[in-house]
Amino acid sequence: MSDDSNQHVRTVREQFRIQVTRFEESVGGVSNAAIGPWIVENLRLTGSETALDVATGTGIMARDLAPHVAHATGIDVTPEMLDEARRQAADRNVTNVTFVDGDATELPFPNDHFDLVISRIAIHHFVDPTVELGEMRRVCKPDGRVAIVDITTSDDPQIADTHNRLERMRDPSHTTAFSFAGLQDLAARCNLNVVHASQIHAIRELEQWMNLTVPSDAIRQQIIGAYDAEIAGGAPTGMLAHRADGQLKFVHHWAVLLCELTR
């Protein structure tokens, strides 16, 4: 692993150690309200699958999968996240899940091992996602599926740059969110054939989103300023900033890609 990759892993661990106590409330709330069932519906599961959730965090995707698969394994690089994942699964009496400490760039599993390999809301944290997707492909059975779930950005490069800049300001472990088309191009470059693609959007509260990563007051004000400027007719953030119920809100566009392996 390169020095840059090692540094990014340290950044990811640092950020998600900060987020762990608030992660379920912030990200889990979005998942359980609408996103989680939507993802599962798009995976076209039979109930007999063994599944791997890459960059599982606190195990939200693994738990969402559990009622619909034979067994789910979650892997993550942040030990504190895995501790919370195990606690959350135990509290909910989810017994067909296992959590493993490991790096998505070198998955500690044999070739052709899982029926489904999925990464939920993690691609935009990878320095070079072709590496992680290559590993996901490697551990997937030849007749299995790889699923990519992530937030997406605008097709307009200037708007996408603004969006990604704001994301990185809030969370330095953010690398790049792709457009919907760009995410599909990424899959193709990794020899993954997209057999189903779908999008949905989630409205989020800005304060809750920022509180997850505890940015400085200066960064908070810069982000709020960008949102207020967009609402006033200024440069778009790519996140459809708006005010509702007396709060600043924005939209995260999610995509799910269900892929077969190409040989």
C-alpha positions as CSV (number, residue, x, y, z in Angstrom):
1,M,0.0,0.0,0.0
2,S,1.4,3.4,-1.0
3,D,2.1,6.2,1.6
4,D,-0.8,8.2,0.2
5,S,-3.1,5.2,0.7
6,N,-1.8,4.6,4.2
7,Q,-2.4,8.2,5.1
8,H,-6.0,8.0,3.7
9,V,-6.7,4.9,5.8
10,R,-5.6,6.9,8.8
11,T,-7.9,9.7,7.8
12,V,-10.8,7.4,7.4
13,R,-10.2,5.8,10.8
14,E,-9.9,9.2,12.5
15,Q,-13.1,10.5,10.9
16,F,-15.2,7.4,11.6
17,R,-13.9,7.2,15.2
18,I,-15.4,10.7,15.5
19,Q,-18.7,9.7,13.8
20,V,-19.3,6.3,15.5
21,T,-21.5,7.6,18.4
22,R,-23.7,9.6,16.0
23,F,-23.5,7.3,12.9
24,E,-26.6,5.2,13.5
25,E,-28.8,8.3,14.3
26,S,-27.6,10.2,11.2
27,V,-26.9,7.7,8.5
28,G,-28.9,4.9,9.9
29,G,-32.0,7.0,10.1
30,V,-31.8,7.8,6.4
31,S,-31.3,4.1,5.7
32,N,-34.0,2.7,7.8
33,A,-36.6,5.2,6.8
34,A,-36.4,4.6,3.0
35,I,-33.0,3.8,1.6
36,G,-32.4,0.4,3.2
37,P,-35.6,-1.2,1.9
38,W,-35.1,0.4,-1.5
39,I,-31.6,-1.0,-1.8
40,V,-32.7,-4.5,-0.8
41,E,-35.6,-4.4,-3.3
42,N,-33.1,-3.6,-6.1
43,L,-30.8,-6.5,-5.2
44,R,-33.2,-9.1,-6.4
45,L,-32.3,-11.6,-3.6
46,T,-33.5,-15.2,-3.4
47,G,-32.8,-15.7,0.3
48,S,-30.1,-18.3,-0.1
49,E,-27.2,-15.9,-0.7
50,T,-24.0,-15.4,1.3
51,A,-23.3,-11.7,1.2
52,L,-20.3,-9.5,2.0
53,D,-20.8,-5.8,3.0
54,V,-17.6,-3.9,2.2
55,A,-16.9,-0.9,4.4
56,T,-19.8,-1.9,6.6
57,G,-19.4,0.9,9.2
58,T,-21.8,0.1,12.0
59,G,-23.3,-2.7,10.0
60,I,-26.4,-0.9,8.6
61,M,-26.3,-2.7,5.2
62,A,-25.4,-6.0,6.8
63,R,-28.5,-5.8,9.1
64,D,-30.7,-4.7,6.2
65,L,-29.5,-7.7,4.3
66,A,-29.8,-10.2,7.1
67,P,-33.6,-11.1,6.8
68,H,-33.1,-11.7,3.1
69,V,-29.9,-13.8,2.9
70,A,-28.5,-16.9,4.4
71,H,-25.6,-15.0,6.0
72,A,-24.1,-11.6,5.8
73,T,-20.5,-10.7,6.6
74,G,-19.5,-7.0,7.2
75,I,-15.9,-5.8,6.9
76,D,-14.5,-2.4,7.9
77,V,-11.2,-0.8,8.6
78,T,-12.3,1.1,11.7
79,P,-12.4,-1.1,14.9
80,E,-14.7,1.3,16.7
81,M,-17.3,1.0,14.0
82,L,-17.1,-2.8,14.1
83,D,-17.6,-2.8,17.9
84,E,-20.8,-0.7,17.3
85,A,-21.9,-3.0,14.5
86,R,-21.7,-6.0,16.8
87,R,-23.5,-4.2,19.5
88,Q,-26.3,-3.0,17.2
89,A,-26.7,-6.5,15.8
90,A,-26.9,-8.1,19.2
91,D,-29.4,-5.5,20.4
92,R,-31.6,-6.3,17.5
93,N,-31.1,-10.1,17.8
94,V,-29.7,-10.3,14.3
95,T,-27.8,-13.6,14.4
96,N,-26.8,-14.4,10.8
97,V,-24.2,-11.6,10.6
98,T,-20.5,-11.7,11.2
99,F,-18.2,-8.6,11.4
100,V,-14.5,-8.7,10.4
101,D,-11.7,-6.2,10.8
102,G,-10.0,-5.6,7.4
103,D,-9.1,-3.3,4.5
104,A,-11.2,-3.2,1.4
105,T,-8.1,-2.9,-0.7
106,E,-7.0,-6.4,0.4
107,L,-10.1,-8.4,1.4
108,P,-9.1,-11.4,3.6
109,F,-11.3,-13.9,1.7
110,P,-10.6,-16.4,-1.0
111,N,-11.5,-16.0,-4.6
112,D,-15.1,-16.8,-5.7
113,H,-16.4,-16.9,-2.2
114,F,-19.7,-14.8,-1.9
115,D,-22.9,-14.8,-3.9
116,L,-23.3,-11.0,-3.3
117,V,-20.7,-8.4,-2.6
118,I,-21.9,-5.0,-1.9
119,S,-20.5,-1.6,-0.9
120,R,-23.0,0.9,0.5
121,I,-22.1,4.6,0.7
122,A,-18.3,4.0,0.6
123,I,-17.1,4.4,-2.9
124,H,-16.7,8.1,-2.3
125,H,-14.3,7.4,0.5
126,F,-11.9,5.3,-1.7
127,V,-8.7,6.9,-3.1
128,D,-8.9,4.6,-6.2
129,P,-12.2,2.7,-6.2
130,T,-11.0,0.4,-9.0
131,V,-8.8,-1.3,-6.4
132,E,-11.7,-2.0,-4.0
133,L,-14.0,-2.9,-6.8
134,G,-11.4,-5.3,-8.1
135,E,-11.2,-7.0,-4.7
136,M,-15.0,-7.1,-4.5
137,R,-15.1,-8.8,-7.9
138,R,-12.4,-11.2,-6.9
139,V,-14.2,-12.6,-3.9
140,C,-17.5,-12.8,-5.8
141,K,-18.6,-16.1,-7.3
142,P,-18.5,-16.2,-11.1
143,D,-22.3,-16.4,-11.2
144,G,-22.7,-13.9,-8.3
145,R,-23.5,-10.2,-8.2
146,V,-21.6,-7.1,-7.2
147,A,-23.7,-4.2,-6.0
148,I,-22.5,-0.6,-5.8
149,V,-24.5,1.9,-3.7
150,D,-23.3,5.4,-3.3
151,I,-24.3,9.1,-3.4
152,T,-24.0,10.7,-6.8
153,T,-23.3,14.1,-8.1
154,S,-24.1,16.3,-11.1
155,D,-23.1,15.5,-14.7
156,D,-21.8,19.1,-14.9
157,P,-18.1,19.1,-13.9
158,Q,-18.2,22.5,-12.3
159,I,-21.2,21.7,-10.1
160,A,-19.6,18.3,-9.3
161,D,-16.4,20.0,-8.2
162,T,-18.3,22.3,-5.9
163,H,-20.3,19.4,-4.5
164,N,-17.2,17.3,-3.8
165,R,-15.4,20.3,-2.3
166,L,-18.2,20.9,0.2
167,E,-18.2,17.2,1.0
168,R,-14.5,17.2,1.7
169,M,-14.7,20.3,3.8
170,R,-17.2,18.5,6.1
171,D,-15.4,15.1,6.0
172,P,-11.7,15.0,4.9
173,S,-12.1,11.2,4.2
174,H,-14.4,12.0,1.3
175,T,-12.6,11.6,-2.0
176,T,-14.9,11.8,-5.0
177,A,-18.6,11.3,-5.6
178,F,-19.3,10.2,-9.2
179,S,-22.3,11.2,-11.4
180,F,-24.8,8.4,-12.1
181,A,-23.3,7.9,-15.5
182,G,-19.8,8.1,-14.1
183,L,-20.5,5.4,-11.5
184,Q,-21.7,3.1,-14.3
185,D,-18.5,3.9,-16.3
186,L,-16.5,3.0,-13.2
187,A,-18.3,-0.4,-13.0
188,A,-17.5,-1.1,-16.7
189,R,-13.8,-0.2,-16.2
190,C,-13.8,-2.9,-13.4
191,N,-15.2,-5.5,-15.7
192,L,-18.7,-5.3,-14.1
193,N,-21.7,-5.5,-16.3
194,V,-24.5,-3.3,-14.9
195,V,-27.8,-5.3,-15.2
196,H,-29.9,-3.0,-13.2
197,A,-29.5,0.7,-12.1
198,S,-31.8,2.9,-10.1
199,Q,-31.8,6.2,-8.3
200,I,-33.5,7.7,-5.3
201,H,-33.0,10.9,-3.3
202,A,-32.9,11.6,0.4
203,I,-33.6,15.0,2.0
204,R,-31.2,15.7,4.9
205,E,-30.9,18.4,7.5
206,L,-27.7,20.3,7.1
207,E,-27.0,20.7,10.9
208,Q,-27.4,16.9,11.5
209,W,-25.1,16.2,8.5
210,M,-22.4,18.6,9.8
211,N,-22.7,17.4,13.4
212,L,-21.8,13.9,12.3
213,T,-18.2,15.0,11.6
214,V,-17.9,17.9,14.0
215,P,-16.3,20.5,11.6
216,S,-14.9,23.7,12.9
217,D,-17.0,26.8,13.2
218,A,-15.2,28.4,10.2
219,I,-15.9,25.4,8.0
220,R,-19.6,25.3,9.1
221,Q,-20.0,28.9,8.2
222,Q,-18.4,28.4,4.7
223,I,-20.8,25.5,4.0
224,I,-23.8,27.4,5.3
225,G,-22.7,30.3,3.2
226,A,-22.6,28.2,0.0
227,Y,-26.1,26.8,0.7
228,D,-27.5,30.3,1.4
229,A,-25.9,31.6,-1.7
230,E,-27.5,28.8,-3.8
231,I,-30.9,29.5,-2.3
232,A,-30.5,33.2,-3.1
233,G,-29.9,32.3,-6.8
234,G,-26.1,31.9,-6.7
235,A,-23.8,29.1,-7.8
236,P,-25.4,25.6,-7.4
237,T,-23.9,23.3,-4.8
238,G,-25.1,20.1,-6.6
239,M,-27.1,19.3,-3.4
240,L,-30.3,21.3,-4.1
241,A,-30.0,23.4,-0.9
242,H,-33.3,24.7,0.4
243,R,-35.1,25.8,3.5
244,A,-38.0,23.8,5.0
245,D,-39.6,23.7,8.4
246,G,-37.2,26.5,9.5
247,Q,-34.1,24.5,8.7
248,L,-31.5,24.4,6.0
249,K,-31.8,21.1,4.1
250,F,-30.3,19.5,1.0
251,V,-30.6,16.5,-1.2
252,H,-28.4,13.5,-1.5
253,H,-28.9,11.5,-4.7
254,W,-28.3,7.8,-4.2
255,A,-27.7,5.2,-6.8
256,V,-27.7,1.4,-6.7
257,L,-26.0,-0.6,-9.5
258,L,-26.5,-4.3,-9.6
259,C,-23.7,-5.9,-11.6
260,E,-22.7,-9.3,-13.1
261,L,-19.1,-10.3,-13.6
262,T,-17.7,-10.1,-17.1
263,R,-14.9,-12.4,-18.1
